[in-house]
Amino acid sequence: MRATLVFWVEKYFYNPNILQKSLSFFLLPLSWLYCFIMWCRFQLAKEEDFGVDIVSVGNLTVGGSGKTPLVTALAKNHDNVAIILRGYGRSSKGMVVVKNREKILCDVATSGDEAMIYAKKLPNAVVIVSEDRKKAIQHATAMGVKKIFLDDAYSKHTIKKKDIIIDVQTPNTACLPSGPFRERLWRGKQALVVYEDIDFTRHVTVQHATQKMSLVTAIARPQRLDKYLPKVVSKHYFEDHHSFTKEELVAILEKDKATSLLVTFKDYVKIDSFGLPLSLLDLEVKVDTSVLKGLFLNNSMRKES
């Protein structure tokens, strides 16, 4: 039931049918009110300077946009770095240091899937999950971190930072609840808007491929994977951040008579311990040098408003 609702909402936001377009139209007054409240919130915000270089990578809409691989690609170019994110889908609450510079300190249930990706992909980085980003920033600086990347923190207007926004194309340009936009790129807000296939490109490899692979994934808008997929015997989509059980995955293998499950790294970190045959659809991002150049310099960002 939950998965059905999630996929319906994704279609409503990004590929609506006539009925969904009608619903979106009738909800417009609520969207205008919501957007006005968000604008007031931005106008009233006072930035706090934490004395450390901070970059937020996010998008203005709900749902996936490729933030995790982009943050990973950017962070690889810097030493003494921390990644801070909320940790959606985790079983824990509050601030948790997922990884210090030496080792991973908790399991994926405690960290959440995205934080564990950072922990495994960035061996020298500190990774912290926290609903309170300011508390996590203070803790990271106390650990001696010199550069911080915030995953999905455009809306944290009280933090002095530089914002990178991934452009997400959608025919529905309204704010919630009529459309997918959580906020606008407010006039007076400095941000670097980046575009896929212009400012960054995705490169996908399949590791441990087998003859009959079944795609199993729990990412937002999973149809985004279609253009990167090798031949698969079937596709099984779960809602974003779904916690897999070994039994449901075994059932898929048996039903499809598959020789392996094809998964993304976001899925892999949650099911690797099950001991099942896995093929990995590993996505890496290559960033244009114009984005990398002077990322932590005062004059490096271009203004979009």
C-alpha positions in Angstrom: 0.0 0.0 0.0 2.8 2.4 0.9 4.7 1.7 -2.2 1.6 2.3 -4.4 1.1 5.7 -2.7 4.7 6.7 -3.2 4.7 5.8 -6.9 1.4 7.6 -7.4 2.9 10.7 -5.9 6.0 10.5 -8.0 3.8 10.2 -11.2 1.6 13.1 -9.9 4.7 15.3 -9.6 6.7 14.3 -12.6 4.5 12.7 -15.2 0.8 13.5 -14.3 -2.2 12.1 -16.1 -5.3 14.2 -16.7 -6.9 13.4 -13.4 -3.7 14.3 -11.5 -3.3 17.5 -13.5 -6.9 18.4 -12.4 -6.1 17.7 -8.8 -2.9 19.8 -9.1 -5.0 22.8 -10.5 -7.5 22.7 -7.6 -4.6 22.6 -5.0 -3.0 25.8 -6.4 -4.3 28.1 -3.7 -2.5 25.9 -1.1 0.6 25.9 -3.2 0.6 29.7 -3.3 0.2 29.9 0.5 3.0 27.3 1.0 5.4 29.2 -1.3 4.6 32.5 0.4 5.4 31.0 3.8 8.7 29.6 2.5 9.6 33.0 1.0 8.8 34.7 4.4 11.0 32.1 6.1 13.9 32.9 3.7 13.5 36.6 4.2 13.6 36.4 8.0 16.6 34.0 8.1 19.9 35.3 9.6 23.0 33.4 8.5 25.3 32.0 11.1 29.0 31.7 10.2 30.6 28.6 11.6 34.1 29.6 10.5 34.5 26.7 8.1 33.9 26.2 4.4 30.5 24.7 3.8 28.8 23.7 0.5 25.3 22.4 0.3 24.3 20.1 -2.7 20.6 19.7 -3.3 17.6 20.3 -5.5 14.5 22.4 -5.2 12.1 19.5 -5.7 11.1 16.4 -3.8 12.5 13.1 -4.9 15.9 12.0 -6.2 18.2 14.1 -8.3 21.6 12.4 -8.0 22.8 14.4 -5.0 24.7 11.5 -3.4 27.0 10.7 -6.4 27.6 14.4 -7.0 28.6 15.1 -3.4 30.8 12.0 -3.5 32.5 13.3 -6.7 33.1 16.8 -5.2 34.3 15.5 -1.8 36.9 13.3 -3.4 38.7 16.4 -4.5 39.3 17.7 -0.9 41.1 16.5 2.2 39.9 16.8 5.8 36.3 16.8 4.8 33.0 15.9 6.4 29.6 14.9 4.9 26.6 15.9 6.9 23.0 14.7 6.1 19.8 14.1 7.8 19.8 10.3 7.3 16.4 9.6 5.8 15.1 6.1 6.5 17.4 5.3 9.5 16.2 3.6 12.6 18.1 6.0 14.9 17.4 9.6 16.1 19.6 12.5 16.9 23.2 13.0 15.9 25.2 9.9 15.0 28.8 9.8 13.8 28.6 7.2 11.1 32.3 7.2 10.3 35.4 9.0 11.6 38.5 9.3 9.5 39.5 5.7 10.3 36.5 3.4 10.4 32.7 3.0 10.1 31.2 3.1 13.6 27.6 1.8 13.0 25.4 -0.4 10.8 23.3 0.8 7.9 20.1 0.6 9.9 21.5 3.2 12.3 23.1 5.4 9.6 20.6 5.2 6.7 21.4 4.0 3.2 22.8 7.3 1.8 25.1 7.9 4.8 26.5 4.4 4.4 27.2 5.1 0.7 29.4 8.1 1.8 31.1 6.0 4.5 32.1 3.3 2.0 32.9 5.5 -1.0 34.9 8.2 0.9 37.3 6.3 3.1 39.0 9.4 4.5 35.9 11.5 5.2 33.9 12.0 8.4 30.2 11.2 7.9 27.6 12.5 10.3 23.8 12.1 10.3 21.7 14.6 12.2 18.3 16.3 12.0 20.0 19.3 13.5 22.6 20.3 10.9 24.1 23.1 13.1 24.8 20.6 15.9 26.5 18.3 13.4 28.6 21.2 11.9 29.8 22.1 15.4 30.7 18.5 16.1 32.6 18.2 12.8 34.6 21.3 13.4 35.5 20.1 16.9 36.9 17.0 15.1 39.2 19.3 13.1 37.3 19.1 9.8 38.1 22.0 7.5 35.5 21.5 4.7 31.9 20.4 5.0 29.4 19.2 2.4 25.8 19.2 3.4 23.5 16.8 1.5 20.2 18.4 0.7 20.4 21.6 2.8 19.3 24.4 0.5 16.5 25.3 2.9 18.8 25.8 5.8 19.0 29.5 5.2 20.4 30.2 8.7 23.7 28.4 7.8 26.3 30.4 6.0 27.2 28.2 3.0 27.4 28.0 -0.7 24.6 26.3 -2.5 24.8 24.0 -5.5 21.4 23.1 -7.0 20.9 20.2 -9.4 18.3 21.2 -12.0 15.5 18.7 -12.2 13.2 18.8 -15.2 9.5 18.4 -14.6 6.4 19.6 -16.5 4.8 20.4 -13.1 6.5 23.7 -11.9 4.2 24.4 -8.9 5.1 24.3 -5.2 3.8 21.7 -2.9 1.1 20.3 -2.8 0.3 21.1 -6.5 3.8 20.4 -7.6 7.1 19.0 -6.5 8.9 22.3 -5.6 9.8 22.6 -1.9 11.2 26.1 -2.5 12.1 28.5 -5.2 15.5 29.9 -6.0 14.7 33.1 -4.2 15.8 36.5 -5.6 18.9 37.6 -3.8 20.0 34.0 -3.0 23.3 33.0 -4.5 23.6 29.5 -5.9 25.3 27.5 -8.6 22.7 25.7 -10.7 24.2 22.6 -12.4 22.8 20.7 -15.2 23.3 17.0 -16.0 25.3 16.3 -19.2 26.6 19.9 -19.1 28.1 20.4 -15.6 28.3 16.8 -14.7 27.9 13.4 -16.4 27.0 10.0 -15.0 29.0 6.9 -15.8 27.6 3.5 -15.0 29.4 0.2 -14.8 28.0 -3.2 -14.0 30.1 -5.2 -11.6 29.7 -9.0 -11.2 27.2 -9.3 -14.1 25.5 -12.6 -14.7 23.5 -14.1 -17.5 20.0 -13.5 -16.0 19.8 -10.5 -13.7 16.7 -9.1 -12.0 16.7 -5.4 -11.2 15.7 -4.7 -7.6 15.9 -1.1 -6.4 14.6 1.3 -3.8 15.4 4.7 -5.1 13.2 7.7 -5.9 11.9 7.7 -9.5 13.5 4.4 -10.4 12.7 4.8 -14.1 15.7 7.1 -14.1 17.8 4.0 -14.3 16.4 2.7 -17.6 18.9 4.4 -19.9 21.8 2.8 -17.9 20.4 -0.7 -17.7 21.9 -3.8 -19.3 19.5 -6.5 -20.3 17.5 -7.7 -17.3 14.8 -10.4 -16.9 12.5 -8.2 -14.8 12.3 -5.0 -12.8 11.2 -4.8 -9.2 10.7 -1.2 -7.8 10.3 -0.5 -4.1 9.7 2.9 -2.4 12.7 5.1 -1.7 14.7 3.9 1.4 12.8 0.6 1.6 14.3 -1.8 4.1 14.6 -5.1 2.3 14.2 -8.5 3.9 16.2 -11.5 2.8 13.0 -13.5 2.3 11.5 -11.0 -0.3 14.7 -11.0 -2.3 15.0 -14.8 -2.3 11.4 -14.9 -3.5 12.3 -12.6 -6.4 15.3 -14.7 -7.4 13.2 -17.9 -7.3 10.2 -16.4 -9.2 12.4 -14.9 -12.0 14.8 -17.9 -12.0 17.5 -15.2 -11.9 21.2 -15.8 -11.5 21.7 -12.5 -9.6 19.9 -9.4 -8.4 21.1 -6.2 -10.1 21.1 -3.4 -7.5 22.4 0.2 -7.1 25.0 1.0 -4.5 22.1 2.5 -2.4 20.5 -0.9 -2.3 23.8 -2.8 -2.1 24.8 -1.3 1.3 21.5 -2.6 2.8 21.6 -6.2 1.4 25.2 -7.1 1.0 25.2 -9.0 4.3 22.4 -11.3 3.1 24.8 -13.5 1.2 22.7 -13.4 -2.0 24.2 -13.3 -5.6 24.4 -9.6 -6.4 25.4 -7.6 -9.5 26.1 -3.9 -8.9 25.0 -1.1 -11.1 27.6 1.3 -9.9 27.2 5.0 -10.8 30.0 7.5 -10.7 29.8 11.2 -11.6 32.4 13.2 -13.4 32.2 16.9 -12.8 33.2 19.6 -15.2 36.3 21.5 -14.2 34.4 24.8 -14.2 32.4 23.5 -11.2 35.4 22.2 -9.4 37.5 25.2 -10.0 37.6 27.5 -6.9 34.7 25.7 -5.2 35.8 27.1 -1.9 36.8 30.5 -3.1 34.6 33.5 -2.4 34.1 34.4 -6.1 33.5 31.0 -7.4 29.7 30.8 -7.5 27.6 32.3 -10.2 24.3 33.8 -9.2 21.0 32.4 -10.4 17.8 34.2 -9.3 
